[in-house]
């Protein structure tokens, strides 16, 4: 992630804009994933917990419906 944030700041960020921030979303609460992803990074970083508002099944149904809709739209183009 550090690579992408550095590239974004170097190539896209305007002079009046703040430094870019990155968000790492994890499926479960495995601190090792976050620890390894952020190892040796010397930039300020915050880690927060989040909670899905939909159950896993509801989210899967929503995503699958969106994929089907997109595929149907592409067929008619």
C-alpha positions, -999 to 999 in steps of 0.1 A, spaced: 0 0 0 29 23 7 39 21 -30 5 31 -42 1 59 -17 36 73 -25 28 72 -63 -5 89 -57 11 117 -37 39 121 -62 19 120 -94 -16 131 -87 -18 151 -54 -22 188 -58 -1 213 -38 -31 223 -17 -41 187 -9 -32 167 22 -12 135 20 -32 104 8 -44 79 33 -49 42 28 -76 19 41 -70 -18 47 -102 -39 49 -99 -73 65 -125 -100 65 -117 -110 101 -99 -97 131 -64 -111 124 -39 -86 137 -10 -104 119 -24 -94 85 -24 -57 94 10 -60 112 26 -75 81 9 -51 57 22 -21 77 56 -35 86 85 -10 83 62 20 73 73 52 90 41 72 82 14 79 107 -12 51 106 -45 45 123 -62 11 127 -99 9 134 -125 -18 138 -156 -17 116 -189 -37 116 -209 -47 85 -245 -35 85 -255 -65 64 -251 -102 72 -226 -121 51 -255 -138 32 -273 -104 25 -240 -89 13 -233 -119 -10 -268 -117 -25 -265 -80 -31 -231 -84 -48 -243 -113 -70 -274 -93 -81 -251 -64 -90 -228 -87 -110 -258 -102 -129 -272 -67 -136 -238 -56 -150 -234 -87 -171 -269 -82 -186 -261 -45 -194 -229 -55 -212 -248 -81 -233 -270 -53 -247 -241 -29 -256 
